[in-house]
């Protein structure tokens, strides 16, 4: 299995290369040269397998010979032993033919754990094999940071730098990052938005001298290993239902919903993929108008989606353009300069054939949390509520990705329902832990100097 860059100027790479690099040297994102294919019988077989068995099966198709079968199985077993339920991603029916896919049973109570628990183990294994050290830099809108820390904190030869937008994550999200006791973890509260943090990360990678000197890598969703791991729960949920579901995905950086496109390209039959967005609605507007144009990121009750530049959308554009790397290079260069990109009619038509979108504001989010609680007795978090609001009426099953535990956003849930969700036992003592973080200006040089000075 070899991987190519969306921008076409990086030679094909192995899975191990892609895992450790994160971003391609030419600034693009990695994708398989050809998508692995599963037939209907193979997909149906996941209904009778454990999640761990399914994950091993699917991931082995991406890793190739990068790891032995025994090593990959050991890491998959270890990763998912950290989850509260052996089902890992259980389905719960909330109304006839409508299901929540619960992705919050991992160590940090968010869907990012599903991928990062396995990515962290594979990353450490690949690094040990090659020798040397690595510097992990992650921009987070709330959940990736704590999941990365839970996966990489305390590991040898790895320094972890996590940037979150100051004042734009929930207190639980922030404390999950800043109370972590690991000496190799460094938290940065950036005076800016998530998009600002993400832009700084991309600029650090673009500085080839700095990236090489620090052995820079990324574990957020620009790393293809995240996409590969997230593909698993689409296969397992569809197999359990025995039908072609419509997936509704709360969407910020486009990684999780692109994993749904990936499984379609691998052979899974689904309905249209529903992009559920909050007021930061760049993806909704793109499908409506054909213009991908960023605006100012607005704080909302669903902060993990407060994003105006969806990094993984480049992967979808690459596929929608029939893998035209030359067009992608020109398009991304133009977007970087003008913050706006008019999509060619054929690219837009391809996207519209695969995706639809819905936009919710905070008022609808609160109303949806209240409605689901009234109808089912369940508490859901604001991101899940954005997806519930977007769920279409369908003859077939509808699967709504529930991406975070309601206890991560207690204020919004209490505002909607009058009930404050208690912290699960695994987060007991979160509010008593000492926080460790540094506030930095929205400035590339300041962040670069901070990293250089704190690499031990």
VENTA-V275812 format. One line per field, one symbol per residue. psi: psi as a letter, one per 20 degrees, with the letter a starting at -180 (. if undefined). A space follows every 10 residues. Layout:
# VENTA-V275812
psi->???
This chain:
# VENTA-V275812
psi->pqqqqiijjp qqqrgggggh geqqhjiaqq qqhppqpprh ggghhihjqr hggggggghh hhhcjhqqhg gghghggggi iiqhpiigmq pppirpjpqp ookkjahjkq hhhhghhhgg ghghghghhh rarqoppppq jghhghhggh hipiqqjppp pppqppjjrr hggghhgijp jpijppppop marghgghhg ghhghhnhgg gghilprqja iiphhggghh hgigghgggh hkrorpppop pfjjgghhhh hghgiiippr aqpoooqbin khhghghgij popqappppr imhijmpioo gihhghhggh jllnhggggg ghgghhgikq oppqhhgggg ghhhqrqqpq rhghgghggg ghgghiiqpq rhghhhgghi prpqhrqpop ooiqqhiilh ggghhhiipo pqpqhijpjh iiqpqorppq rmpghggghg ggijo.
